[in-house]
Every structure is written in structure tokens, then in C-alpha cells.
Amino acid sequence: MTWTGAFGRGCRVLLHAIVRGLALTRISPNALTFIGLIINIIAAVLFGYANSQNYSRMFLYAGLVIIGAGIFDMVDGRVARATNKVTTFGGFFDSVIDRYSDVALFFGLLVYYARANHFFYLVLVAFVMVSSVMVSYTRARAESLIGSCKVGFMERPERVVLVIIGALFARWHVMAPVLWVLAVLSTVTVVHRVIYTYQQTRILDAKAAAEAAAAQQQVAAASETSKPPASQKPQQVPSFN
């Protein structure tokens, strides 16, 4: 077994142990989801509290806090399955809280760049925040029309990992290129999902049009067979007058 395989196996064992422990506490999976949001808000406060003197230290703390929030994000669904508390509302609630968590982190970065008078990066973070929400929105809206829309690279786990990398390595000013990567790849993902949804809806529309035409033909054929036969002209009786 390679060291990467051993590491992955060790992580899975640890994750299963955490899930079993939380399942024994009978805590609600929705409560775990909400706790993850609170932890992300703490990370956002750390981002916003940073300044030119404590920048690397505050960002490092924020990155570690986001890792802690990620643990709750990973275990809430597993705890729900382990305790047979999987509900439709739980999936909806988790999705909503994830959006708030994303916005909270980027809002903390907005506060930092605003306080540091970095107008350009203030605008860049705002763009990244909007595009990250649009990545999730396009998938949700598309799946209400075509069933599944999982195309694109920049999903929420990838975004969170990039933010963590930018925060942990802030000493080397890694957050700036991370924001550029987020801006570009999030936009590419949105465009990809729009194009994919357009293609799939055209297929669905064509199929629906074909089914409607076939139904009209069946109705027309049924109406033809149900018509009474045309009345024949009565035979003329010869007159003998």
C-alpha cells in the first residue's frame, strides 16, 4: 500500500469514528449543518479583523477554522444516514446554509480589502462572491428543468479548498492568485452549465414537439375513423306514368 493510500484509509477511519460518535449523541444533522455556518462566520470575522501587521497570522487562523467547519460539512449527511434522519428538508437546508457559508467567507475578505484600501481586490472578491453563488444557482435551476447538471469544475469543495490554501499560505500572498483562479474558473463553470442546459433543453423541446405531433396525428386518425360513412344518393325508382 502506498503512503497516499494509507493516508486516505486513515482519514476514512477517523471520519467514520467521528460520525459514529456524533450519531451516539443523537444530535440533529441540521444542527451540525448550522454549527458549520457559525464556524465559517468566525473565519469570516478573522478575515475581516486582519490588517497589514497581523495579515498572515489572522489568515492562518481563518484557514484552520475553515478546515474545522469543513469537518461539520462532511459529517452532517453521514450522521443523517447513520441515524436514519435523512429528509428532503435536510438536503434543502444544507444547500441554503452552504450558500450562506460561502458568502460569509467572501464577505470577510471584502471587509479586509476595504479596510486595507485595496479597491481592485475589493471588486475582485465581490465578483468571486457573485460567481460562486451563480455556480450553485445555475445547477439548481438547471436541475429543475433537465434533471441533472453536474458539469463544470468549480464546485463548492474546490472553492473551499482554494480559499483554505490562500489563507494558510497568506504569508506568501497566495490569496491574490487564488481569487483570480476562483473568478476565472467559476465563470467558466457558469458558462459551461448555461451551454449544457441550452443543449439539453433543446433536446427536451424537440422530444416534446415530436410527442405533441404524434398525439395530434393520433387524434386526427381517431376522428377520421369515428366519422359516419358518407350518405349514398337514393336510387331513383323508374316512373311508369
C-alpha positions in Angstrom: 0.0 0.0 0.0 1.3 3.5 -0.9 1.6 6.2 1.7 -1.2 8.1 -0.1 -3.5 5.1 0.2 -2.6 4.7 3.8 -3.3 8.3 4.5 -6.6 8.1 2.7 -7.6 5.0 4.7 -6.6 6.7 8.0 -8.7 9.7 7.1 -11.7 7.5 6.4 -11.3 5.6 9.7 -11.1 8.9 11.6 -14.1 10.3 9.7 -16.2 7.1 10.5 -15.2 7.4 14.1 -16.4 11.0 14.3 -19.6 10.1 12.6 -20.2 7.2 15.0 -19.5 9.4 18.0 -21.9 12.2 16.8 -24.5 9.6 15.9 -24.4 8.3 19.5 -25.1 11.9 20.8 -28.4 11.9 18.8 -27.6 15.4 17.6 -29.7 16.6 14.7 -27.9 16.7 11.4 -29.4 20.1 10.7 -27.8 21.3 14.0 -24.4 20.1 12.6 -25.0 22.0 9.4 -25.8 25.2 11.3 -22.8 24.8 13.6 -20.7 24.7 10.4 -22.2 28.0 9.4 -21.3 29.5 12.8 -17.7 28.3 12.4 -17.4 29.8 8.9 -18.7 33.1 10.3 -15.9 33.0 12.9 -13.4 32.5 10.0 -15.0 35.5 8.2 -14.5 37.6 11.3 -10.9 36.6 11.4 -10.5 37.7 7.7 -12.2 41.0 8.4 -10.1 41.6 11.5 -6.8 41.2 9.6 -4.6 44.2 8.8 -1.2 44.9 7.4 0.5 43.9 10.7 -1.4 40.7 11.5 -2.4 39.7 8.0 -0.6 36.3 7.8 -1.5 35.3 11.3 -5.2 36.1 11.0 -5.5 34.5 7.6 -3.7 31.4 9.0 -6.2 31.2 11.9 -9.1 31.7 9.5 -7.8 28.8 7.3 -7.6 26.5 10.2 -11.1 27.5 11.3 -12.5 26.8 7.8 -10.9 23.3 8.0 -12.9 22.8 11.2 -16.1 24.0 9.5 -15.4 21.6 6.7 -15.5 18.6 9.1 -19.0 19.5 10.0 -19.9 19.9 6.4 -18.6 16.4 5.7 -20.3 14.6 8.6 -23.8 16.1 8.6 -25.0 14.0 5.8 -23.3 10.9 7.0 -24.7 11.4 10.5 -28.2 11.7 8.9 -27.8 8.4 7.2 -26.3 6.7 10.2 -29.2 7.8 12.4 -31.9 7.3 9.7 -32.7 11.0 9.8 -32.4 11.7 6.1 -35.1 14.1 5.0 -35.9 16.1 1.9 -35.8 19.3 4.0 -32.4 18.4 5.4 -30.9 18.4 1.9 -32.6 21.8 1.2 -31.4 23.2 4.5 -27.8 22.0 3.9 -27.8 23.7 0.4 -29.1 27.0 1.8 -26.6 27.0 4.7 -23.8 26.3 2.3 -24.6 29.4 0.3 -24.6 31.5 3.5 -21.2 29.9 4.5 -19.7 30.8 1.1 -21.0 34.4 1.2 -19.8 34.8 4.8 -16.2 33.9 3.9 -16.1 36.2 0.9 -17.7 39.0 2.9 -14.9 38.7 5.5 -12.4 39.1 2.6 -14.4 42.1 1.4 -14.0 43.8 4.8 -10.3 43.1 4.9 -9.6 44.6 1.4 -11.9 47.5 2.2 -10.0 48.3 5.4 -6.7 47.9 3.5 -7.9 50.3 0.7 -7.3 47.7 -2.0 -10.1 48.7 -4.3 -9.2 46.4 -7.1 -9.2 43.3 -4.9 -12.4 44.5 -3.2 -14.1 44.4 -6.6 -12.5 41.0 -7.4 -13.8 39.5 -4.2 -17.2 40.8 -4.9 -17.1 39.3 -8.4 -16.0 35.9 -7.0 -18.8 36.0 -4.4 -21.4 36.6 -7.1 -19.9 34.0 -9.4 -19.8 31.4 -6.7 -23.4 31.9 -5.9 -24.2 31.7 -9.6 -22.4 28.4 -9.9 -24.8 26.9 -7.4 -27.8 28.7 -8.8 -27.3 27.6 -12.3 -27.1 24.0 -11.2 -30.2 24.2 -9.0 -32.2 26.0 -11.8 -31.0 23.6 -14.5 -31.8 20.5 -12.5 -35.4 21.8 -12.1 -35.6 21.7 -15.9 -33.4 18.8 -17.1 -32.9 16.6 -14.1 -29.1 16.7 -13.7 -26.5 19.4 -14.3 -23.2 18.3 -12.7 -20.9 19.7 -15.4 -18.2 22.2 -14.6 -15.2 22.0 -12.3 -15.6 24.7 -9.7 -18.0 23.1 -7.2 -18.2 24.2 -3.6 -15.5 21.7 -2.3 -13.0 23.1 -4.8 -13.8 26.7 -3.9 -13.4 25.9 -0.1 -10.1 24.2 -0.7 -8.7 27.1 -2.7 -9.8 29.6 0.0 -8.1 27.4 2.6 -4.9 27.3 0.5 -5.0 31.1 0.1 -5.5 31.6 3.9 -2.9 29.1 5.1 -0.2 30.4 2.8 -1.1 34.1 3.1 2.5 34.8 4.2 3.5 34.3 0.6 0.5 36.4 -0.7 -1.2 33.3 -2.2 -4.7 34.7 -1.7 -4.5 37.1 -4.6 -3.8 34.4 -7.3 -6.4 32.2 -5.6 -9.0 34.9 -6.1 -8.1 35.1 -9.8 -8.4 31.3 -10.2 -11.8 31.4 -8.4 -13.0 34.3 -10.6 -12.0 32.6 -13.9 -13.0 29.0 -13.2 -16.3 30.0 -11.5 -17.2 32.0 -14.6 -16.2 29.1 -16.9 -18.3 26.7 -14.8 -21.4 29.0 -15.1 -20.9 29.4 -18.8 -20.5 25.6 -19.2 -23.7 25.0 -17.3 -25.6 27.5 -19.3 -24.4 25.9 -22.6 -25.1 22.4 -21.3 -28.6 23.4 -20.2 -29.3 25.0 -23.5 -28.3 21.8 -25.4 -30.4 19.6 -23.1 -33.5 21.8 -23.2 -33.3 21.8 -27.0 -33.4 18.0 -26.9 -36.3 18.0 -24.5 -38.2 20.6 -26.5 -37.7 18.6 -29.7 -38.8 15.5 -28.0 -41.9 17.3 -26.6 -42.7 18.7 -30.0 -42.4 15.2 -31.6 -44.7 13.7 -28.9 -47.2 16.6 -29.4 -47.2 16.0 -33.2 -47.7 12.3 -32.7 -50.5 12.9 -30.3 -52.2 15.2 -32.8 -51.9 12.6 -35.5 -53.5 10.0 -33.3 -56.3 12.4 -32.5 -56.8 13.1 -36.2 -56.8 9.4 -37.1 -59.3 8.7 -34.3 -61.6 11.4 -35.5 -61.4 10.1 -39.1 -62.4 6.5 -38.1 -65.2 7.8 -35.9 -66.9 9.7 -38.8 -70.1 8.1 -40.1 -69.9 6.8 -43.7 -70.9 9.3 -46.4 -74.6 9.0 -47.3 -75.2 7.5 -50.6 -77.7 9.0 -53.1 -81.1 7.2 -53.0 -81.8 5.1 -56.0 -84.3 6.5 -58.4 -87.4 4.4 -58.9 -88.4 4.4 -62.5 -91.8 6.0 -63.2 -94.4 4.2 -65.3 -96.7 7.1 -66.0 
